[in-house]
Amino acid sequence: MASKVCSETGNWFLHPESNRTWTNYTKCTAYTSAGRVTAMNLYYLVLIGHGLSLTSLFFSLGIFFHFK
């Protein structure tokens, strides 16, 4: 969840380095080990899917050129 801080004067918190209003987005992108495992599983699934697709393509091309 993103958050902003309002000062007592009614102004938004200014970041000390940039002197601009600042919103805290750090809780929005919580990286967890479960998320990393899921991402790696999806990556492997994509690799297997592409491998099967290429294998079936080469197999079908072999059949096609054999009977040509």
PDB file with SEQRES, HELIX, SHEET and CRYST1 records, atoms N, CA, C and O in Angstrom:
SEQRES   1 A   68  MET ALA SER LYS VAL CYS SER GLU THR GLY ASN TRP PHE          
SEQRES   2 A   68  LEU HIS PRO GLU SER ASN ARG THR TRP THR ASN TYR THR          
SEQRES   3 A   68  LYS CYS THR ALA TYR THR SER ALA GLY ARG VAL THR ALA          
SEQRES   4 A   68  MET ASN LEU TYR TYR LEU VAL LEU ILE GLY HIS GLY LEU          
SEQRES   5 A   68  SER LEU THR SER LEU PHE PHE SER LEU GLY ILE PHE PHE          
SEQRES   6 A   68  HIS PHE LYS                                                  
HELIX    1 AA1 SER A   33  HIS A   66  1                                  34    
CRYST1    1.000    1.000    1.000  90.00  90.00  90.00 P 1           1          
ATOM      1  N   MET A   1       0.833  -1.164   0.000  1.00  0.00           N  
ATOM      2  CA  MET A   1       0.000   0.000   0.000  1.00  0.00           C  
ATOM      3  C   MET A   1       0.892   1.246   0.000  1.00  0.00           C  
ATOM      4  O   MET A   1       1.805   1.360   0.817  1.00  0.00           O  
ATOM      5  N   ALA A   2       0.626   2.162  -0.905  1.00  0.00           N  
ATOM      6  CA  ALA A   2       1.387   3.406  -0.984  1.00  0.00           C  
ATOM      7  C   ALA A   2       0.889   4.384   0.074  1.00  0.00           C  
ATOM      8  O   ALA A   2      -0.280   4.359   0.460  1.00  0.00           O  
ATOM      9  N   SER A   3       1.792   5.243   0.536  1.00  0.00           N  
ATOM     10  CA  SER A   3       1.390   6.214   1.558  1.00  0.00           C  
ATOM     11  C   SER A   3       2.113   7.532   1.342  1.00  0.00           C  
ATOM     12  O   SER A   3       3.233   7.570   0.834  1.00  0.00           O  
ATOM     13  N   LYS A   4       1.449   8.615   1.738  1.00  0.00           N  
ATOM     14  CA  LYS A   4       2.035   9.954   1.739  1.00  0.00           C  
ATOM     15  C   LYS A   4       1.904  10.506   3.153  1.00  0.00           C  
ATOM     16  O   LYS A   4       1.009  10.112   3.901  1.00  0.00           O  
ATOM     17  N   VAL A   5       2.783  11.401   3.504  1.00  0.00           N  
ATOM     18  CA  VAL A   5       2.767  11.991   4.837  1.00  0.00           C  
ATOM     19  C   VAL A   5       2.443  13.478   4.707  1.00  0.00           C  
ATOM     20  O   VAL A   5       3.050  14.201   3.917  1.00  0.00           O  
ATOM     21  N   CYS A   6       1.483  13.902   5.495  1.00  0.00           N  
ATOM     22  CA  CYS A   6       1.085  15.312   5.516  1.00  0.00           C  
ATOM     23  C   CYS A   6       1.643  15.953   6.792  1.00  0.00           C  
ATOM     24  O   CYS A   6       1.518  15.394   7.882  1.00  0.00           O  
ATOM     25  N   SER A   7       2.256  17.128   6.644  1.00  0.00           N  
ATOM     26  CA  SER A   7       2.833  17.801   7.816  1.00  0.00           C  
ATOM     27  C   SER A   7       1.750  18.543   8.597  1.00  0.00           C  
ATOM     28  O   SER A   7       0.591  18.591   8.185  1.00  0.00           O  
ATOM     29  N   GLU A   8       2.146  19.116   9.726  1.00  0.00           N  
ATOM     30  CA  GLU A   8       1.201  19.857  10.558  1.00  0.00           C  
ATOM     31  C   GLU A   8       0.669  21.095   9.845  1.00  0.00           C  
ATOM     32  O   GLU A   8      -0.420  21.574  10.161  1.00  0.00           O  
ATOM     33  N   THR A   9       1.438  21.616   8.879  1.00  0.00           N  
ATOM     34  CA  THR A   9       1.024  22.827   8.161  1.00  0.00           C  
ATOM     35  C   THR A   9       0.086  22.520   7.003  1.00  0.00           C  
ATOM     36  O   THR A   9      -0.416  23.439   6.355  1.00  0.00           O  
ATOM     37  N   GLY A  10      -0.157  21.242   6.733  1.00  0.00           N  
ATOM     38  CA  GLY A  10      -1.050  20.858   5.647  1.00  0.00           C  
ATOM     39  C   GLY A  10      -0.344  20.634   4.327  1.00  0.00           C  
ATOM     40  O   GLY A  10      -0.997  20.464   3.298  1.00  0.00           O  
ATOM     41  N   ASN A  11       0.982  20.631   4.340  1.00  0.00           N  
ATOM     42  CA  ASN A  11       1.758  20.386   3.119  1.00  0.00           C  
ATOM     43  C   ASN A  11       2.242  18.945   3.099  1.00  0.00           C  
ATOM     44  O   ASN A  11       2.480  18.338   4.143  1.00  0.00           O  
ATOM     45  N   TRP A  12       2.385  18.405   1.884  1.00  0.00           N  
ATOM     46  CA  TRP A  12       2.914  17.055   1.749  1.00  0.00           C  
ATOM     47  C   TRP A  12       4.389  17.046   2.104  1.00  0.00           C  
ATOM     48  O   TRP A  12       5.093  18.040   1.924  1.00  0.00           O  
ATOM     49  N   PHE A  13       4.844  15.912   2.609  1.00  0.00           N  
ATOM     50  CA  PHE A  13       6.250  15.734   2.969  1.00  0.00           C  
ATOM     51  C   PHE A  13       7.119  15.917   1.730  1.00  0.00           C  
ATOM     52  O   PHE A  13       6.818  15.367   0.670  1.00  0.00           O  
ATOM     53  N   LEU A  14       8.197  16.690   1.860  1.00  0.00           N  
ATOM     54  CA  LEU A  14       9.147  16.897   0.769  1.00  0.00           C  
ATOM     55  C   LEU A  14      10.380  16.045   1.024  1.00  0.00           C  
ATOM     56  O   LEU A  14      10.915  16.025   2.133  1.00  0.00           O  
ATOM     57  N   HIS A  15      10.826  15.343  -0.011  1.00  0.00           N  
ATOM     58  CA  HIS A  15      12.035  14.526   0.114  1.00  0.00           C  
ATOM     59  C   HIS A  15      13.226  15.457   0.316  1.00  0.00           C  
ATOM     60  O   HIS A  15      13.354  16.444  -0.409  1.00  0.00           O  
ATOM     61  N   PRO A  16      14.103  15.171   1.282  1.00  0.00           N  
ATOM     62  CA  PRO A  16      15.202  16.096   1.583  1.00  0.00           C  
ATOM     63  C   PRO A  16      16.211  16.260   0.446  1.00  0.00           C  
ATOM     64  O   PRO A  16      16.810  17.327   0.317  1.00  0.00           O  
ATOM     65  N   GLU A  17      16.415  15.232  -0.381  1.00  0.00           N  
ATOM     66  CA  GLU A  17      17.409  15.331  -1.448  1.00  0.00           C  
ATOM     67  C   GLU A  17      16.865  16.021  -2.696  1.00  0.00           C  
ATOM     68  O   GLU A  17      17.565  16.817  -3.320  1.00  0.00           O  
ATOM     69  N   SER A  18      15.614  15.718  -3.063  1.00  0.00           N  
ATOM     70  CA  SER A  18      15.067  16.265  -4.308  1.00  0.00           C  
ATOM     71  C   SER A  18      14.171  17.481  -4.089  1.00  0.00           C  
ATOM     72  O   SER A  18      13.845  18.187  -5.043  1.00  0.00           O  
ATOM     73  N   ASN A  19      13.771  17.733  -2.847  1.00  0.00           N  
ATOM     74  CA  ASN A  19      12.880  18.838  -2.500  1.00  0.00           C  
ATOM     75  C   ASN A  19      11.562  18.756  -3.274  1.00  0.00           C  
ATOM     76  O   ASN A  19      10.993  19.781  -3.651  1.00  0.00           O  
ATOM     77  N   ARG A  20      11.085  17.542  -3.506  1.00  0.00           N  
ATOM     78  CA  ARG A  20       9.813  17.300  -4.184  1.00  0.00           C  
ATOM     79  C   ARG A  20       8.944  16.437  -3.278  1.00  0.00           C  
ATOM     80  O   ARG A  20       9.438  15.758  -2.378  1.00  0.00           O  
ATOM     81  N   THR A  21       7.622  16.478  -3.537  1.00  0.00           N  
ATOM     82  CA  THR A  21       6.746  15.621  -2.741  1.00  0.00           C  
ATOM     83  C   THR A  21       7.124  14.166  -2.968  1.00  0.00           C  
ATOM     84  O   THR A  21       7.558  13.781  -4.054  1.00  0.00           O  
ATOM     85  N   TRP A  22       6.950  13.370  -1.926  1.00  0.00           N  
ATOM     86  CA  TRP A  22       7.423  11.993  -1.968  1.00  0.00           C  
ATOM     87  C   TRP A  22       6.329  11.051  -1.503  1.00  0.00           C  
ATOM     88  O   TRP A  22       5.661  11.298  -0.499  1.00  0.00           O  
ATOM     89  N   THR A  23       6.156   9.968  -2.248  1.00  0.00           N  
ATOM     90  CA  THR A  23       5.221   8.913  -1.882  1.00  0.00           C  
ATOM     91  C   THR A  23       6.016   7.650  -1.592  1.00  0.00           C  
ATOM     92  O   THR A  23       6.927   7.304  -2.343  1.00  0.00           O  
ATOM     93  N   ASN A  24       5.683   6.971  -0.527  1.00  0.00           N  
ATOM     94  CA  ASN A  24       6.377   5.751  -0.132  1.00  0.00           C  
ATOM     95  C   ASN A  24       5.734   4.558  -0.839  1.00  0.00           C  
ATOM     96  O   ASN A  24       4.630   4.142  -0.485  1.00  0.00           O  
ATOM     97  N   TYR A  25       6.430   4.009  -1.840  1.00  0.00           N  
ATOM     98  CA  TYR A  25       5.946   2.846  -2.581  1.00  0.00           C  
ATOM     99  C   TYR A  25       6.649   1.557  -2.160  1.00  0.00           C  
ATOM    100  O   TYR A  25       6.473   0.529  -2.814  1.00  0.00           O  
ATOM    101  N   THR A  26       7.429   1.583  -1.102  1.00  0.00           N  
ATOM    102  CA  THR A  26       8.237   0.418  -0.744  1.00  0.00           C  
ATOM    103  C   THR A  26       7.398  -0.792  -0.366  1.00  0.00           C  
ATOM    104  O   THR A  26       7.845  -1.922  -0.565  1.00  0.00           O  
ATOM    105  N   LYS A  27       6.207  -0.602   0.169  1.00  0.00           N  
ATOM    106  CA  LYS A  27       5.368  -1.742   0.542  1.00  0.00           C  
ATOM    107  C   LYS A  27       4.629  -2.326  -0.656  1.00  0.00           C  
ATOM    108  O   LYS A  27       4.060  -3.414  -0.562  1.00  0.00           O  
ATOM    109  N   CYS A  28       4.631  -1.612  -1.784  1.00  0.00           N  
ATOM    110  CA  CYS A  28       3.926  -2.104  -2.979  1.00  0.00           C  
ATOM    111  C   CYS A  28       4.709  -3.197  -3.692  1.00  0.00           C  
ATOM    112  O   CYS A  28       4.117  -4.054  -4.347  1.00  0.00           O  
ATOM    113  N   THR A  29       6.013  -3.178  -3.574  1.00  0.00           N  
ATOM    114  CA  THR A  29       6.842  -4.137  -4.290  1.00  0.00           C  
ATOM    115  C   THR A  29       7.629  -4.987  -3.310  1.00  0.00           C  
ATOM    116  O   THR A  29       8.859  -4.944  -3.281  1.00  0.00           O  
ATOM    117  N   ALA A  30       6.922  -5.747  -2.522  1.00  0.00           N  
ATOM    118  CA  ALA A  30       7.580  -6.624  -1.557  1.00  0.00           C  
ATOM    119  C   ALA A  30       8.044  -7.886  -2.280  1.00  0.00           C  
ATOM    120  O   ALA A  30       7.230  -8.715  -2.687  1.00  0.00           O  
ATOM    121  N   TYR A  31       9.356  -8.020  -2.434  1.00  0.00           N  
ATOM    122  CA  TYR A  31       9.913  -9.201  -3.081  1.00  0.00           C  
ATOM    123  C   TYR A  31      10.027 -10.315  -2.049  1.00  0.00           C  
ATOM    124  O   TYR A  31      10.648 -10.149  -0.999  1.00  0.00           O  
ATOM    125  N   THR A  32       9.418 -11.449  -2.366  1.00  0.00           N  
ATOM    126  CA  THR A  32       9.462 -12.580  -1.452  1.00  0.00           C  
ATOM    127  C   THR A  32      10.079 -13.771  -2.165  1.00  0.00           C  
ATOM    128  O   THR A  32      10.150 -13.806  -3.393  1.00  0.00           O  
ATOM    129  N   SER A  33      10.519 -14.737  -1.391  1.00  0.00           N  
ATOM    130  CA  SER A  33      11.096 -15.936  -1.996  1.00  0.00           C  
ATOM    131  C   SER A  33      10.025 -16.730  -2.729  1.00  0.00           C  
ATOM    132  O   SER A  33      10.325 -17.398  -3.719  1.00  0.00           O  
ATOM    133  N   ALA A  34       8.782 -16.671  -2.264  1.00  0.00           N  
ATOM    134  CA  ALA A  34       7.692 -17.377  -2.950  1.00  0.00           C  
ATOM    135  C   ALA A  34       7.446 -16.768  -4.325  1.00  0.00           C  
ATOM    136  O   ALA A  34       7.178 -17.491  -5.284  1.00  0.00           O  
ATOM    137  N   GLY A  35       7.535 -15.456  -4.428  1.00  0.00           N  
ATOM    138  CA  GLY A  35       7.375 -14.798  -5.725  1.00  0.00           C  
ATOM    139  C   GLY A  35       8.487 -15.168  -6.679  1.00  0.00           C  
ATOM    140  O   GLY A  35       8.257 -15.334  -7.877  1.00  0.00           O  
ATOM    141  N   ARG A  36       9.698 -15.298  -6.153  1.00  0.00           N  
ATOM    142  CA  ARG A  36      10.836 -15.676  -6.994  1.00  0.00           C  
ATOM    143  C   ARG A  36      10.676 -17.112  -7.489  1.00  0.00           C  
ATOM    144  O   ARG A  36      10.973 -17.400  -8.648  1.00  0.00           O  
ATOM    145  N   VAL A  37      10.218 -18.002  -6.636  1.00  0.00           N  
ATOM    146  CA  VAL A  37      10.004 -19.399  -7.027  1.00  0.00           C  
ATOM    147  C   VAL A  37       8.932 -19.476  -8.105  1.00  0.00           C  
ATOM    148  O   VAL A  37       9.078 -20.224  -9.072  1.00  0.00           O  
ATOM    149  N   THR A  38       7.863 -18.716  -7.949  1.00  0.00           N  
ATOM    150  CA  THR A  38       6.799 -18.704  -8.949  1.00  0.00           C  
ATOM    151  C   THR A  38       7.318 -18.187 -10.282  1.00  0.00           C  
ATOM    152  O   THR A  38       6.998 -18.746 -11.331  1.00  0.00           O  
ATOM    153  N   ALA A  39       8.112 -17.131 -10.251  1.00  0.00           N  
ATOM    154  CA  ALA A  39       8.673 -16.579 -11.484  1.00  0.00           C  
ATOM    155  C   ALA A  39       9.586 -17.590 -12.168  1.00  0.00           C  
ATOM    156  O   ALA A  39       9.551 -17.724 -13.392  1.00  0.00           O  
ATOM    157  N   MET A  40      10.393 -18.296 -11.404  1.00  0.00           N  
ATOM    158  CA  MET A  40      11.284 -19.297 -11.999  1.00  0.00           C  
ATOM    159  C   MET A  40      10.487 -20.463 -12.575  1.00  0.00           C  
ATOM    160  O   MET A  40      10.840 -20.981 -13.634  1.00  0.00           O  
ATOM    161  N   ASN A  41       9.410 -20.888 -11.893  1.00  0.00           N  
ATOM    162  CA  ASN A  41       8.564 -21.955 -12.426  1.00  0.00           C  
ATOM    163  C   ASN A  41       7.931 -21.544 -13.743  1.00  0.00           C  
ATOM    164  O   ASN A  41       7.866 -22.345 -14.675  1.00  0.00           O  
ATOM    165  N   LEU A  42       7.467 -20.312 -13.832  1.00  0.00           N  
ATOM    166  CA  LEU A  42       6.888 -19.828 -15.087  1.00  0.00           C  
ATOM    167  C   LEU A  42       7.937 -19.758 -16.189  1.00  0.00           C  
ATOM    168  O   LEU A  42       7.642 -20.059 -17.345  1.00  0.00           O  
ATOM    169  N   TYR A  43       9.157 -19.364 -15.841  1.00  0.00           N  
ATOM    170  CA  TYR A  43      10.248 -19.310 -16.814  1.00  0.00           C  
ATOM    171  C   TYR A  43      10.544 -20.706 -17.361  1.00  0.00           C  
ATOM    172  O   TYR A  43      10.703 -20.879 -18.570  1.00  0.00           O  
ATOM    173  N   TYR A  44      10.617 -21.694 -16.480  1.00  0.00           N  
ATOM    174  CA  TYR A  44      10.867 -23.063 -16.931  1.00  0.00           C  
ATOM    175  C   TYR A  44       9.714 -23.590 -17.773  1.00  0.00           C  
ATOM    176  O   TYR A  44       9.938 -24.319 -18.739  1.00  0.00           O  
ATOM    177  N   LEU A  45       8.495 -23.236 -17.425  1.00  0.00           N  
ATOM    178  CA  LEU A  45       7.328 -23.639 -18.208  1.00  0.00           C  
ATOM    179  C   LEU A  45       7.398 -23.059 -19.616  1.00  0.00           C  
ATOM    180  O   LEU A  45       7.068 -23.741 -20.586  1.00  0.00           O  
ATOM    181  N   VAL A  46       7.821 -21.813 -19.730  1.00  0.00           N  
ATOM    182  CA  VAL A  46       7.974 -21.185 -21.044  1.00  0.00           C  
ATOM    183  C   VAL A  46       9.064 -21.891 -21.844  1.00  0.00           C  
ATOM    184  O   VAL A  46       8.888 -22.149 -23.035  1.00  0.00           O  
ATOM    185  N   LEU A  47      10.184 -22.205 -21.202  1.00  0.00           N  
ATOM    186  CA  LEU A  47      11.263 -22.912 -21.903  1.00  0.00           C  
ATOM    187  C   LEU A  47      10.796 -24.278 -22.410  1.00  0.00           C  
ATOM    188  O   LEU A  47      11.091 -24.650 -23.546  1.00  0.00           O  
ATOM    189  N   ILE A  48      10.083 -25.011 -21.590  1.00  0.00           N  
ATOM    190  CA  ILE A  48       9.578 -26.327 -21.994  1.00  0.00           C  
ATOM    191  C   ILE A  48       8.575 -26.178 -23.127  1.00  0.00           C  
ATOM    192  O   ILE A  48       8.598 -26.959 -24.079  1.00  0.00           O  
ATOM    193  N   GLY A  49       7.697 -25.188 -23.040  1.00  0.00           N  
ATOM    194  CA  GLY A  49       6.712 -24.961 -24.094  1.00  0.00           C  
ATOM    195  C   GLY A  49       7.357 -24.622 -25.421  1.00  0.00           C  
ATOM    196  O   GLY A  49       6.955 -25.147 -26.459  1.00  0.00           O  
ATOM    197  N   HIS A  50       8.351 -23.753 -25.400  1.00  0.00           N  
ATOM    198  CA  HIS A  50       9.050 -23.417 -26.640  1.00  0.00           C  
ATOM    199  C   HIS A  50       9.822 -24.617 -27.181  1.00  0.00           C  
ATOM    200  O   HIS A  50       9.875 -24.829 -28.392  1.00  0.00           O  
ATOM    201  N   GLY A  51      10.412 -25.390 -26.297  1.00  0.00           N  
ATOM    202  CA  GLY A  51      11.134 -26.588 -26.736  1.00  0.00           C  
ATOM    203  C   GLY A  51      10.213 -27.588 -27.407  1.00  0.00           C  
ATOM    204  O   GLY A  51      10.553 -28.141 -28.453  1.00  0.00           O  
ATOM    205  N   LEU A  52       9.041 -27.829 -26.813  1.00  0.00           N  
ATOM    206  CA  LEU A  52       8.074 -28.741 -27.429  1.00  0.00           C  
ATOM    207  C   LEU A  52       7.574 -28.205 -28.759  1.00  0.00           C  
ATOM    208  O   LEU A  52       7.376 -28.970 -29.703  1.00  0.00           O  
ATOM    209  N   SER A  53       7.373 -26.913 -28.840  1.00  0.00           N  
ATOM    210  CA  SER A  53       6.917 -26.300 -30.083  1.00  0.00           C  
ATOM    211  C   SER A  53       7.958 -26.471 -31.184  1.00  0.00           C  
ATOM    212  O   SER A  53       7.616 -26.836 -32.309  1.00  0.00           O  
ATOM    213  N   LEU A  54       9.213 -26.211 -30.874  1.00  0.00           N  
ATOM    214  CA  LEU A  54      10.269 -26.371 -31.878  1.00  0.00           C  
ATOM    215  C   LEU A  54      10.443 -27.831 -32.274  1.00  0.00           C  
ATOM    216  O   LEU A  54      10.661 -28.132 -33.448  1.00  0.00           O  
ATOM    217  N   THR A  55      10.349 -28.735 -31.312  1.00  0.00           N  
ATOM    218  CA  THR A  55      10.461 -30.162 -31.618  1.00  0.00           C  
ATOM    219  C   THR A  55       9.359 -30.604 -32.563  1.00  0.00           C  
ATOM    220  O   THR A  55       9.626 -31.303 -33.540  1.00  0.00           O  
ATOM    221  N   SER A  56       8.127 -30.207 -32.286  1.00  0.00           N  
ATOM    222  CA  SER A  56       7.022 -30.595 -33.171  1.00  0.00           C  
ATOM    223  C   SER A  56       7.151 -29.931 -34.532  1.00  0.00           C  
ATOM    224  O   SER A  56       6.766 -30.528 -35.537  1.00  0.00           O  
ATOM    225  N   LEU A  57       7.683 -28.711 -34.596  1.00  0.00           N  
ATOM    226  CA  LEU A  57       7.902 -28.048 -35.884  1.00  0.00           C  
ATOM    227  C   LEU A  57       8.912 -28.822 -36.716  1.00  0.00           C  
ATOM    228  O   LEU A  57       8.666 -29.089 -37.892  1.00  0.00           O  
ATOM    229  N   PHE A  58      10.042 -29.186 -36.125  1.00  0.00           N  
ATOM    230  CA  PHE A  58      11.058 -29.927 -36.870  1.00  0.00           C  
ATOM    231  C   PHE A  58      10.551 -31.305 -37.280  1.00  0.00           C  
ATOM    232  O   PHE A  58      10.859 -31.775 -38.375  1.00  0.00           O  
ATOM    233  N   PHE A  59       9.790 -31.946 -36.427  1.00  0.00           N  
ATOM    234  CA  PHE A  59       9.214 -33.247 -36.750  1.00  0.00           C  
ATOM    235  C   PHE A  59       8.259 -33.124 -37.936  1.00  0.00           C  
ATOM    236  O   PHE A  59       8.305 -33.938 -38.859  1.00  0.00           O  
ATOM    237  N   SER A  60       7.395 -32.111 -37.914  1.00  0.00           N  
ATOM    238  CA  SER A  60       6.446 -31.931 -39.022  1.00  0.00           C  
ATOM    239  C   SER A  60       7.160 -31.537 -40.305  1.00  0.00           C  
ATOM    240  O   SER A  60       6.751 -31.964 -41.385  1.00  0.00           O  
ATOM    241  N   LEU A  61       8.216 -30.736 -40.219  1.00  0.00           N  
ATOM    242  CA  LEU A  61       8.986 -30.398 -41.420  1.00  0.00           C  
ATOM    243  C   LEU A  61       9.674 -31.633 -41.987  1.00  0.00           C  
ATOM    244  O   LEU A  61       9.767 -31.791 -43.204  1.00  0.00           O  
ATOM    245  N   GLY A  62      10.159 -32.511 -41.105  1.00  0.00           N  
ATOM    246  CA  GLY A  62      10.759 -33.762 -41.574  1.00  0.00           C  
ATOM    247  C   GLY A  62       9.753 -34.610 -42.331  1.00  0.00           C  
ATOM    248  O   GLY A  62      10.071 -35.152 -43.389  1.00  0.00           O  
ATOM    249  N   ILE A  63       8.551 -34.730 -41.805  1.00  0.00           N  
ATOM    250  CA  ILE A  63       7.497 -35.483 -42.503  1.00  0.00           C  
ATOM    251  C   ILE A  63       7.161 -34.811 -43.824  1.00  0.00           C  
ATOM    252  O   ILE A  63       7.019 -35.487 -44.843  1.00  0.00           O  
ATOM    253  N   PHE A  64       7.034 -33.495 -43.821  1.00  0.00           N  
ATOM    254  CA  PHE A  64       6.684 -32.756 -45.032  1.00  0.00           C  
ATOM    255  C   PHE A  64       7.730 -32.976 -46.122  1.00  0.00           C  
ATOM    256  O   PHE A  64       7.373 -33.287 -47.258  1.00  0.00           O  
ATOM    257  N   PHE A  65       9.009 -32.820 -45.799  1.00  0.00           N  
ATOM    258  CA  PHE A  65      10.050 -32.967 -46.819  1.00  0.00           C  
ATOM    259  C   PHE A  65      10.258 -34.424 -47.221  1.00  0.00           C  
ATOM    260  O   PHE A  65      10.741 -34.692 -48.321  1.00  0.00           O  
ATOM    261  N   HIS A  66       9.907 -35.359 -46.361  1.00  0.00           N  
ATOM    262  CA  HIS A  66      10.020 -36.772 -46.716  1.00  0.00           C  
ATOM    263  C   HIS A  66       9.010 -37.141 -47.802  1.00  0.00           C  
ATOM    264  O   HIS A  66       9.335 -37.896 -48.718  1.00  0.00           O  
ATOM    265  N   PHE A  67       7.793 -36.616 -47.706  1.00  0.00           N  
ATOM    266  CA  PHE A  67       6.746 -36.951 -48.668  1.00  0.00           C  
ATOM    267  C   PHE A  67       6.642 -35.947 -49.809  1.00  0.00           C  
ATOM    268  O   PHE A  67       5.736 -36.063 -50.635  1.00  0.00           O  
ATOM    269  N   LYS A  68       7.511 -34.995 -49.881  1.00  0.00           N  
ATOM    270  CA  LYS A  68       7.464 -33.989 -50.940  1.00  0.00           C  
ATOM    271  C   LYS A  68       7.851 -34.543 -52.274  1.00  0.00           C  
ATOM    272  O   LYS A  68       7.859 -33.814 -53.266  1.00  0.00           O  
TER     273      LYS A  68                                                      
END                                                                             
